[in-house]
Amino acid sequence: MSSTQLRPQRRVPGTHDLGSIIREGFAAYRSGFVPMFAIALLTVPLQLLTAVISGSTDSEGAEVAAQMLQLPAIFVSLVVSAALVRASADVTGGGAPGFGGALDAAFSRIGALITTFLLELGLLLASIVAAPLLAVYWLFNRSATIDGRRDWWLALIPGALAVYLLVRWLFASWAVMLDSRQNWAALDESARVVRSRWWRTLGIVLGLALVQLGPTVLAASTVTLLSPLAYAALFGTVAALLLPFAVASHTVLYADLKARSAPDVHPDPVAATGPDAQG
């Protein structure tokens, strides 16, 4: 039996399981509820305006106007999400999140947020077209891999490559806001922490989504009971209530992945010098 097998498994400092990520996400949201909820509420006015326009009598003009609101909605979502990342990092680090300070931090990085988002979006769209080409390339190049793996499902299942990249680059905004990265560097930092933990990351993200599913379904079920404006107000408020928890939980997950991917600065002397140290 090797010395590595004899050594007990040690938990990496700063790492979490799904339960502790949910608990710390809720704790962070509870600690900074007022400013974080206020930031999330900034997404609601555009939803109300869209509902008002959609309820107008001119259906064709309303559809055009609603489409024109998509770009402002994306911009607001980028700013709000980035501000919540900053606020979540402040509160999980023991600080006090502030409404104005978090928004200032988001606006100070708005250029990097927009260009990183556009780069990621463009690459995700390109991956949908590129998947069949990847399969052909792998047929003729048996040494080609993605992150050291040769998973044929990425090329054979429609949309699989896009899903893989979406999870891989999930924390690009966190890299922009917390690590001062942008564009390729932000995507690479997200890919670095997710590498070798893709399935675990996906599982935790789906688990966090399930926590939010109940309130979302209840709010969506009122669509036939309320007027479009009242429904938009209710659904937007519920979404604003859930968004800070989602961002805070993902912030804890990002810290967890960074801790797991960090090199061990205190290597075990037994493992380093034992007979099986080289494998």
Backbone as numpy.savetxt, mean C-alpha at the origin, in Angstrom:
# Nx Ny Nz CAx CAy CAz Cx Cy Cz
23.61 -33.34 13.35 22.75 -32.13 13.35 23.64 -30.90 13.35
23.31 -29.89 12.52 24.17 -28.71 12.40 23.96 -27.77 13.56
24.95 -26.88 13.73 24.83 -25.87 14.79 23.69 -24.91 14.51
23.40 -24.70 13.20 22.29 -23.81 12.86 20.97 -24.41 13.31
20.83 -25.73 13.20 19.60 -26.37 13.63 19.46 -26.35 15.16
20.60 -26.38 15.88 20.55 -26.36 17.33 20.19 -24.99 17.87
20.48 -23.94 17.09 20.27 -22.60 17.58 18.78 -22.27 17.57
18.21 -21.78 18.66 16.79 -21.44 18.67 16.50 -20.27 17.74
15.31 -20.28 17.17 14.91 -19.19 16.30 14.64 -17.93 17.11
15.22 -16.83 16.66 15.04 -15.56 17.35 14.18 -14.62 16.50
13.29 -13.94 17.14 12.44 -12.99 16.42 13.23 -11.73 16.14
13.15 -11.26 14.89 13.84 -10.04 14.51 13.16 -8.85 15.19
13.93 -7.97 15.87 13.30 -6.81 16.53 12.53 -5.98 15.52
11.35 -5.55 15.93 10.53 -4.69 15.07 9.61 -5.43 14.13
9.61 -6.78 14.18 8.74 -7.52 13.29 7.40 -7.82 13.96
6.39 -8.10 13.14 5.02 -8.28 13.64 4.34 -9.38 12.85
3.34 -10.00 13.48 2.45 -10.87 12.74 1.17 -10.09 12.41
0.23 -10.74 11.73 -0.98 -10.04 11.29 -1.74 -9.45 12.48
-1.86 -10.22 13.56 -2.60 -9.73 14.73 -1.99 -8.47 15.31
-0.67 -8.45 15.46 -0.04 -7.27 16.05 -0.07 -6.09 15.09
-0.04 -6.36 13.78 -0.17 -5.27 12.80 -1.54 -4.61 12.92
-2.59 -5.44 13.06 -3.94 -4.89 13.22 -4.03 -4.10 14.53
-3.51 -4.67 15.61 -3.57 -3.98 16.90 -2.81 -2.66 16.87
-1.62 -2.66 16.31 -0.83 -1.43 16.28 -1.43 -0.41 15.31
-2.06 -0.91 14.24 -2.73 0.00 13.33 -3.89 0.71 14.01
-4.71 -0.05 14.74 -5.81 0.55 15.49 -5.28 1.49 16.58
-4.21 1.08 17.26 -3.66 1.92 18.33 -3.16 3.24 17.77
-2.49 3.19 16.62 -2.00 4.42 15.99 -3.16 5.32 15.57
-4.20 4.72 15.00 -5.37 5.49 14.58 -6.07 6.11 15.78
-6.20 5.34 16.85 -6.85 5.86 18.05 -6.05 7.04 18.63
-4.74 6.93 18.62 -3.91 8.00 19.18 -3.99 9.28 18.37
-4.11 9.13 17.06 -4.16 10.32 16.20 -5.48 10.47 15.48
-6.58 10.06 16.12 -7.85 9.98 15.43 -8.29 11.31 14.82
-8.25 12.38 15.60 -8.80 13.66 15.12 -8.07 14.16 13.88
-6.74 14.34 13.90 -6.08 14.83 12.68 -6.14 13.83 11.53
-6.04 12.54 11.82 -6.03 11.56 10.73 -7.40 11.45 10.07
-8.46 11.46 10.86 -9.80 11.43 10.27 -10.08 12.71 9.51
-9.62 13.84 10.04 -9.80 15.12 9.35 -9.10 15.12 8.00
-7.91 14.53 7.94 -7.20 14.43 6.66 -7.99 13.55 5.70
-8.46 12.41 6.17 -9.20 11.48 5.31 -10.50 12.10 4.79
-11.11 12.97 5.60 -12.37 13.61 5.18 -12.19 14.52 3.97
-10.96 14.88 3.66 -10.72 15.74 2.49 -11.09 15.06 1.19
-11.24 13.73 1.22 -11.66 13.02 0.01 -13.16 13.10 -0.24
-13.93 13.50 0.76 -15.39 13.43 0.65 -15.99 14.52 -0.25
-15.54 15.78 -0.20 -16.19 16.80 -1.03 -16.26 16.46 -2.51
-15.20 15.91 -3.07 -15.24 15.55 -4.49 -16.23 14.43 -4.76
-16.38 13.52 -3.81 -17.37 12.46 -3.97 -18.78 13.04 -3.96
-19.02 14.01 -3.09 -20.34 14.66 -3.05 -20.59 15.43 -4.34
-19.57 16.12 -4.83 -19.73 16.88 -6.07 -20.03 15.94 -7.23
-19.35 14.81 -7.29 -19.61 13.83 -8.34 -21.04 13.31 -8.26
-21.54 13.08 -7.04 -22.92 12.61 -6.87 -23.92 13.65 -7.34
-23.65 14.90 -7.04 -24.54 15.99 -7.47 -24.58 16.06 -8.98
-23.41 16.00 -9.61 -23.34 16.09 -11.07 -24.01 14.89 -11.72
-23.76 13.71 -11.16 -24.35 12.49 -11.74 -25.87 12.49 -11.64
-26.40 13.20 -10.66 -27.85 13.25 -10.48 -28.54 14.31 -11.30
-27.78 15.03 -12.13 -28.38 16.07 -12.96 -29.17 15.44 -14.10
-30.03 16.24 -14.73 -30.91 15.73 -15.78 -30.16 15.49 -17.09
-29.10 16.25 -17.36 -28.33 16.09 -18.60 -27.36 14.93 -18.41
-27.78 13.73 -18.77 -26.98 12.54 -18.50 -25.66 12.55 -19.25
-25.66 12.98 -20.51 -24.42 12.99 -21.28 -23.45 14.02 -20.74
-23.95 15.21 -20.45 -23.08 16.24 -19.89 -22.60 15.87 -18.50
-23.47 15.21 -17.72 -23.07 14.79 -16.38 -21.96 13.76 -16.43
-22.05 12.85 -17.40 -21.01 11.84 -17.52 -19.67 12.46 -17.87
-19.68 13.43 -18.77 -18.44 14.11 -19.14 -17.86 14.86 -17.95
-18.74 15.56 -17.23 -18.27 16.32 -16.06 -17.72 15.40 -14.98
-18.38 14.26 -14.77 -17.90 13.31 -13.77 -16.53 12.76 -14.15
-16.34 12.51 -15.45 -15.03 12.04 -15.91 -13.95 13.09 -15.68
-14.31 14.35 -15.84 -13.34 15.42 -15.65 -12.90 15.54 -14.19
-13.71 15.02 -13.28 -13.36 15.07 -11.86 -12.41 13.96 -11.45
-12.12 13.02 -12.35 -11.26 11.89 -11.99 -9.84 12.33 -11.68
-9.31 13.26 -12.47 -7.94 13.73 -12.23 -7.82 14.46 -10.90
-8.73 15.40 -10.59 -8.65 16.01 -9.25 -8.81 14.99 -8.13
-9.65 13.98 -8.34 -9.85 12.95 -7.31 -8.57 12.16 -7.08
-7.86 11.83 -8.15 -6.59 11.11 -8.02 -5.58 11.97 -7.27
-5.53 13.25 -7.61 -4.59 14.17 -6.95 -4.88 14.25 -5.45
-6.16 14.42 -5.11 -6.54 14.51 -3.69 -6.19 13.21 -2.98
-6.45 12.07 -3.62 -6.14 10.78 -3.00 -4.65 10.63 -2.74
-3.83 11.09 -3.69 -2.38 11.03 -3.50 -1.94 11.86 -2.30
-2.47 13.08 -2.22 -2.09 13.98 -1.12 -2.58 13.43 0.21
-3.82 12.98 0.26 -4.39 12.47 1.51 -3.64 11.23 1.97
-3.41 10.29 1.05 -2.70 9.06 1.42 -1.29 9.38 1.92
-0.60 10.28 1.23 0.76 10.64 1.64 0.76 11.33 3.01
-0.21 12.20 3.24 -0.30 12.87 4.54 -0.58 11.86 5.65
-1.41 10.86 5.36 -1.70 9.83 6.36 -0.49 8.94 6.62
0.31 8.71 5.59 1.57 7.96 5.80 2.46 8.72 6.77
2.59 10.02 6.55 3.42 10.84 7.43 2.85 10.85 8.85
1.54 11.04 8.98 0.91 11.07 10.30 1.04 9.72 11.00
0.86 8.64 10.24 0.98 7.30 10.83 2.40 7.05 11.33
3.38 7.45 10.53 4.77 7.28 10.95 5.07 8.09 12.20
4.49 9.29 12.28 4.71 10.13 13.47 4.16 9.46 14.72
2.93 8.96 14.64 2.31 8.41 15.83 2.91 7.06 16.20
3.27 6.22 15.22 3.91 4.95 15.54 5.31 5.15 16.08
5.92 6.29 15.75 7.24 6.61 16.28 7.20 7.30 17.62
6.01 7.46 18.18 5.88 8.07 19.50 5.62 9.55 19.47
5.44 10.12 18.28 5.16 11.54 18.17 3.68 11.84 18.12
3.37 13.10 17.87 1.97 13.54 17.79 1.69 14.00 16.37
0.81 13.31 15.64 0.51 13.73 14.27 -0.26 15.04 14.26
0.03 15.87 13.28 -0.68 17.13 13.13 -1.32 17.24 11.77
-2.49 17.84 11.70 -3.21 17.99 10.43 -2.38 18.80 9.44
-1.97 19.99 9.85 -1.22 20.85 8.95 0.15 20.31 8.62
0.85 19.78 9.63 2.19 19.26 9.40 2.20 18.09 8.44
1.22 17.20 8.56 1.15 16.03 7.67 0.85 16.47 6.23
-0.05 17.43 6.06 -0.35 17.92 4.72 0.84 18.67 4.13
1.55 19.44 4.95 2.74 20.14 4.46 3.78 19.14 3.98
3.95 18.05 4.74 4.91 17.02 4.34 4.50 16.39 3.01
3.19 16.16 2.82 2.72 15.58 1.57 2.95 16.52 0.40
2.62 17.80 0.58 2.80 18.76 -0.51 4.28 18.99 -0.82
5.14 18.85 0.17 6.57 19.02 -0.09 7.13 17.90 -0.97
6.43 16.78 -1.04 6.86 15.64 -1.85 5.91 15.36 -3.00
5.06 16.34 -3.34 4.01 16.09 -4.31 4.57 15.75 -5.69
5.66 16.41 -6.08 6.25 16.10 -7.38 6.72 14.66 -7.46
7.42 14.21 -6.42 7.90 12.83 -6.37 6.73 11.85 -6.31
5.67 12.19 -5.58 4.50 11.32 -5.49 3.84 11.15 -6.86
3.69 12.24 -7.58 3.00 12.18 -8.88 3.82 11.40 -9.89
5.13 11.71 -10.00 5.95 11.02 -11.00 6.10 9.53 -10.67
6.21 9.21 -9.38 6.31 7.79 -8.99 5.01 7.07 -9.30
3.87 7.71 -9.02 2.57 7.11 -9.32 2.42 6.88 -10.82
2.78 7.87 -11.63 2.65 7.73 -13.08 3.58 6.64 -13.62
4.79 6.56 -13.08 5.71 5.51 -13.50 5.16 4.13 -13.16
4.66 3.98 -11.94 4.11 2.69 -11.52 2.88 2.33 -12.36
2.00 3.29 -12.58 0.81 3.04 -13.38 1.18 2.62 -14.79
2.13 3.33 -15.40 2.55 2.99 -16.76 3.14 1.60 -16.84
3.95 1.24 -15.86 4.56 -0.09 -15.86 3.53 -1.20 -15.63
2.54 -0.92 -14.78 1.48 -1.92 -14.55 0.66 -2.14 -15.81
0.34 -1.06 -16.52 -0.40 -1.21 -17.77 0.43 -1.93 -18.81
1.72 -1.61 -18.86 2.60 -2.28 -19.82 2.74 -3.76 -19.51
2.68 -4.11 -18.22 2.85 -5.52 -17.84 1.72 -6.38 -18.35
0.53 -5.80 -18.50 -0.61 -6.57 -19.02 -0.34 -7.00 -20.46
0.28 -6.10 -21.23 0.63 -6.42 -22.61 1.86 -7.31 -22.67
2.77 -7.12 -21.72 4.07 -7.80 -21.77 4.02 -9.24 -21.31
2.98 -9.65 -20.59 2.94 -11.00 -20.03 3.11 -12.09 -21.09
2.39 -12.05 -22.22 2.61 -13.10 -23.24 4.03 -13.07 -23.79
4.60 -11.88 -23.95 5.97 -11.76 -24.44 6.94 -12.36 -23.44
6.62 -12.23 -22.14 7.47 -12.82 -21.11 7.49 -14.35 -21.25
6.33 -14.93 -21.53 6.26 -16.38 -21.69 7.13 -16.84 -22.86
7.06 -16.11 -23.97 7.88 -16.46 -25.14 9.36 -16.31 -24.81
9.69 -15.22 -24.11 11.10 -14.98 -23.75 11.63 -16.09 -22.86
10.82 -16.52 -21.90 11.26 -17.59 -20.99 11.42 -18.93 -21.71
10.66 -19.15 -22.81 10.81 -20.38 -23.56 12.20 -20.50 -24.16
12.77 -19.36 -24.56 14.06 -19.38 -25.25 15.23 -19.01 -24.33
14.91 -18.49 -23.14 15.98 -18.14 -22.20 15.68 -18.81 -20.87
16.20 -20.01 -20.69 15.87 -20.82 -19.52 16.51 -20.29 -18.24
17.42 -19.34 -18.35 18.05 -18.78 -17.15 17.37 -17.51 -16.66
16.38 -17.01 -17.39 15.71 -15.76 -17.02 14.82 -15.97 -15.80
14.86 -15.04 -14.87 14.04 -15.11 -13.66 13.53 -13.73 -13.30
12.59 -13.68 -12.38 12.15 -12.42 -11.76 12.39 -12.56 -10.27
13.26 -11.71 -9.75 13.65 -11.80 -8.34 14.17 -13.20 -7.98
14.90 -13.81 -8.92 15.49 -15.11 -8.65 14.54 -16.28 -8.81
13.31 -16.04 -9.24 12.33 -17.12 -9.37 11.83 -17.19 -10.81
11.40 -18.35 -11.17 10.88 -18.58 -12.51 9.45 -19.11 -12.39
8.53 -18.20 -12.11 7.14 -18.56 -11.88 6.35 -18.40 -13.17
6.00 -19.52 -13.79 5.30 -19.47 -15.07 3.91 -18.88 -14.95
3.32 -18.93 -13.76 1.97 -18.37 -13.62 1.95 -16.88 -13.88
3.09 -16.21 -13.72 3.15 -14.77 -14.00 2.90 -14.48 -15.48
3.30 -15.41 -16.33 3.15 -15.21 -17.76 1.90 -15.87 -18.33
1.40 -16.92 -17.67 0.32 -17.71 -18.24 -1.07 -17.29 -17.76
-1.17 -16.74 -16.54 -2.47 -16.31 -16.02 -2.68 -14.84 -16.34
-3.76 -14.49 -17.04 -3.99 -13.09 -17.40 -4.03 -12.18 -16.17
-3.25 -11.12 -16.22 -3.22 -10.15 -15.13 -2.33 -10.53 -13.97
-1.78 -11.75 -13.98 -0.98 -12.20 -12.83 0.28 -11.36 -12.66
0.93 -11.01 -13.77 2.14 -10.20 -13.69 1.84 -8.83 -13.10
0.70 -8.24 -13.49 0.32 -6.94 -12.95 0.06 -7.02 -11.45
-0.60 -8.09 -11.00 -0.85 -8.28 -9.57 0.47 -8.45 -8.83
1.36 -9.24 -9.40 2.68 -9.45 -8.78 3.41 -8.12 -8.61
3.41 -7.30 -9.65 4.11 -6.01 -9.58 3.40 -5.05 -8.64
2.06 -5.12 -8.60 1.32 -4.24 -7.71 1.70 -4.48 -6.25
1.79 -5.76 -5.85 2.21 -6.08 -4.49 3.67 -5.70 -4.29
4.48 -5.96 -5.27 5.92 -5.67 -5.20 6.17 -4.18 -4.97
5.35 -3.35 -5.59 5.53 -1.89 -5.50 4.50 -1.24 -4.59
3.90 -2.02 -3.72 2.83 -1.53 -2.86 3.26 -0.37 -1.98
4.53 -0.36 -1.57 5.00 0.62 -0.60 5.81 1.76 -1.24
5.56 2.00 -2.54 6.28 3.08 -3.21 6.01 4.43 -2.54
4.75 4.69 -2.16 4.43 5.97 -1.50 5.11 6.08 -0.14
5.24 4.96 0.55 5.94 4.97 1.83 7.42 5.27 1.63
7.99 4.73 0.56 9.39 5.02 0.25 9.58 6.49 -0.10
8.59 7.07 -0.78 8.67 8.50 -1.12 8.59 9.36 0.14
7.63 9.05 1.00 7.37 9.90 2.16 8.34 9.67 3.31
8.75 8.44 3.52 9.54 8.11 4.71 11.03 7.93 4.43
11.37 7.62 3.17 12.76 7.36 2.83 13.30 8.33 1.78
12.50 9.34 1.43 12.92 10.37 0.47 13.35 9.78 -0.87
12.70 8.72 -1.29 12.97 8.13 -2.62 11.94 8.65 -3.61
12.21 8.43 -4.89 11.22 8.76 -5.90 11.48 7.96 -7.17
10.43 7.83 -7.97 10.51 7.14 -9.26 11.07 5.73 -9.09
12.08 5.36 -9.89 12.62 4.01 -9.83 13.15 3.66 -8.45
13.77 4.64 -7.78 14.33 4.36 -6.45 13.24 3.99 -5.46
12.08 4.64 -5.56 10.96 4.31 -4.67 10.42 2.92 -4.98
10.27 2.61 -6.27 9.80 1.28 -6.65 10.80 0.21 -6.21
12.09 0.50 -6.37 13.12 -0.47 -5.99 13.14 -0.69 -4.47
12.93 0.37 -3.70 12.92 0.21 -2.24 11.74 -0.65 -1.80
10.58 -0.41 -2.40 9.42 -1.24 -2.09 9.68 -2.69 -2.48
10.25 -2.90 -3.67 10.55 -4.26 -4.13 11.56 -4.93 -3.21
12.51 -4.16 -2.70 13.55 -4.74 -1.84 12.96 -5.32 -0.56
12.04 -4.58 0.07 11.50 -5.06 1.34 10.50 -6.18 1.15
9.84 -6.21 -0.02 8.85 -7.27 -0.29 9.53 -8.54 -0.79
10.72 -8.41 -1.36 11.40 -9.55 -1.96 11.50 -10.72 -0.97
11.19 -11.91 -1.46 11.18 -13.15 -0.68 10.04 -13.21 0.34
9.22 -12.16 0.38 8.08 -12.14 1.31 6.80 -11.71 0.57
6.76 -12.01 -0.72 5.64 -11.56 -1.54 4.33 -12.19 -1.07
4.32 -13.51 -0.89 3.08 -14.19 -0.49 2.66 -13.76 0.91
3.61 -13.60 1.80 3.27 -13.13 3.15 2.68 -11.72 3.10
3.27 -10.86 2.29 2.75 -9.50 2.16 1.34 -9.52 1.61
1.11 -10.30 0.56 -0.23 -10.40 -0.02 -1.22 -10.91 1.01
-0.86 -11.94 1.76 -1.76 -12.49 2.76 -2.14 -11.47 3.83
-1.16 -10.70 4.30 -1.44 -9.70 5.33 -2.31 -8.58 4.76
-2.02 -8.15 3.54 -2.83 -7.10 2.92 -4.27 -7.56 2.76
-4.48 -8.81 2.35 -5.84 -9.34 2.22 -6.50 -9.44 3.60
-5.74 -9.82 4.61 -6.29 -9.86 5.97 -6.73 -8.49 6.45
-5.94 -7.47 6.16 -6.32 -6.10 6.53 -7.56 -5.66 5.77
-7.65 -6.07 4.51 -8.83 -5.72 3.72 -10.09 -6.35 4.29
-9.97 -7.58 4.78 -11.14 -8.26 5.36 -11.63 -7.53 6.60
-10.72 -6.94 7.38 -11.12 -6.19 8.57 -12.02 -5.02 8.18
-11.74 -4.43 7.02 -12.50 -3.26 6.57 -13.72 -3.63 5.75
-13.86 -4.90 5.42 -14.91 -5.31 4.49 -16.31 -5.12 5.07
-16.50 -5.46 6.33 -17.83 -5.38 6.93 -18.45 -4.00 6.85
-17.80 -2.95 7.39 -18.37 -1.61 7.30 -18.57 -1.15 5.85
-17.67 -1.53 4.96 -17.80 -1.13 3.56 -19.03 -1.74 2.93
-19.26 -3.03 3.18 -20.44 -3.71 2.62 -21.72 -3.13 3.18
-21.73 -2.84 4.49 -22.93 -2.24 5.09 -23.24 -0.89 4.47
-22.21 -0.08 4.28 -22.43 1.24 3.67 -22.91 1.09 2.23
-22.31 0.14 1.49 -22.69 -0.05 0.09 -24.12 -0.57 -0.04
-24.61 -1.28 0.97 -25.96 -1.87 0.90 -27.06 -0.81 0.96
-26.71 0.42 1.31 -27.73 1.49 1.41 -27.95 2.20 0.09
-27.29 1.73 -0.98 -27.35 2.45 -2.25 -28.78 2.57 -2.77
-29.63 1.57 -2.52 -31.00 1.62 -3.01 -31.95 2.30 -2.02
-31.47 2.61 -0.83 -32.32 3.19 0.19 -32.19 4.70 0.29
-31.08 5.25 -0.20 -30.79 6.67 -0.04 -30.72 7.37 -1.39
-30.85 8.65 -1.36 -30.63 9.44 -2.57 -29.15 9.39 -2.92
-28.80 9.68 -4.19 -27.38 9.65 -4.57 -26.49 10.52 -3.69
-26.98 11.70 -3.32 -26.17 12.60 -2.50 -26.00 12.04 -1.09
-27.10 11.54 -0.50 -27.00 10.97 0.84 -26.13 9.73 0.85
-26.26 8.92 -0.20 -25.42 7.71 -0.28 -23.94 8.09 -0.39
-23.64 9.09 -1.23 -22.25 9.52 -1.39 -21.69 10.04 -0.07
-22.53 10.78 0.67 -22.08 11.31 1.96 -21.80 10.18 2.95
-22.72 9.20 3.01 -22.54 8.08 3.94 -21.33 7.23 3.55
-21.27 6.84 2.28 -20.19 5.96 1.84 -18.84 6.67 1.95
-18.80 7.96 1.61 -17.56 8.72 1.71 -17.07 8.85 3.14
-18.02 9.04 4.07 -17.65 9.16 5.48 -17.13 7.84 6.02
-17.80 6.73 5.66 -17.33 5.41 6.10 -15.94 5.13 5.54
-15.74 5.45 4.25 -14.42 5.24 3.64 -13.36 6.09 4.34
-13.74 7.32 4.70 -12.79 8.21 5.41 -12.47 7.68 6.81
-13.44 7.02 7.44 -13.20 6.41 8.74 -12.23 5.24 8.66
-12.31 4.49 7.57 -11.48 3.29 7.42 -10.09 3.58 6.88
-9.96 4.64 6.07 -8.69 4.91 5.39 -7.51 5.09 6.35
-7.63 5.88 7.42 -6.48 6.02 8.32 -6.02 4.70 8.94
-6.97 3.82 9.27 -6.58 2.51 9.79 -5.79 1.74 8.75
-6.26 1.77 7.50 -5.56 1.05 6.44 -4.15 1.57 6.27
-3.99 2.89 6.22 -2.66 3.47 6.02 -1.77 3.19 7.23
-2.31 3.34 8.43 -1.52 3.09 9.64 -1.07 1.63 9.70
-1.95 0.70 9.35 -1.60 -0.72 9.38 -0.53 -1.03 8.33
-0.66 -0.44 7.15 0.36 -0.65 6.12 1.69 -0.01 6.52
1.63 1.07 7.30 2.86 1.68 7.79 3.57 0.73 8.76
2.80 0.08 9.62 3.38 -0.92 10.52 3.94 -2.09 9.71
3.22 -2.53 8.68 3.69 -3.62 7.84 4.98 -3.22 7.11
5.05 -2.00 6.64 6.27 -1.53 5.97 7.46 -1.56 6.92
7.25 -1.12 8.15 8.32 -1.18 9.15 8.71 -2.63 9.43
7.72 -3.51 9.49 7.98 -4.94 9.70 8.85 -5.51 8.58
8.50 -5.20 7.33 9.25 -5.72 6.20 10.67 -5.15 6.16
10.81 -3.88 6.52 12.15 -3.28 6.56 13.00 -3.95 7.64
12.39 -4.25 8.78 13.14 -4.92 9.85 13.57 -6.32 9.42
12.69 -7.04 8.72 13.02 -8.39 8.29 14.07 -8.40 7.18
14.10 -7.35 6.37 15.05 -7.31 5.25 16.38 -6.68 5.63
16.45 -6.07 6.84 17.70 -5.44 7.26 18.74 -6.50 7.59
20.01 -6.26 7.29 21.05 -7.23 7.64 21.22 -7.33 9.15
21.58 -8.50 9.63 21.79 -8.71 11.05 23.10 -8.06 11.47
23.01 -6.99 12.28 24.21 -6.27 12.69 24.89 -6.95 13.86
24.24 -7.96 14.45 24.83 -8.72 15.56 24.78 -10.21 15.22
25.62 -10.68 14.28 25.56 -12.08 13.89 25.88 -13.01 15.05
25.23 -14.16 15.03 25.45 -15.16 16.06 26.86 -15.73 15.91
27.73 -15.61 16.93 29.10 -16.10 16.78 29.17 -17.59 16.54
28.20 -18.36 17.08 28.20 -19.80 16.84 27.92 -20.10 15.38
26.90 -19.38 14.83 26.54 -19.61 13.44 27.67 -19.15 12.51
28.39 -18.09 12.90 29.42 -17.55 12.04 30.67 -18.43 12.01
30.91 -19.19 13.07 32.15 -19.95 13.15 31.93 -21.44 13.17
30.69 -21.90 13.21 30.40 -23.33 13.29 30.73 -24.06 12.02
30.73 -25.37 12.05 31.09 -26.17 10.87 30.17 -26.04 9.71
28.92 -25.57 9.97 27.94 -25.43 8.89 27.73 -23.98 8.50
28.65 -23.10 8.86 28.44 -21.67 8.61 28.34 -21.37 7.14
28.96 -22.16 6.29 28.93 -21.88 4.86 27.82 -22.65 4.16
26.91 -23.19 4.86 25.77 -23.85 4.22 25.62 -25.27 4.70
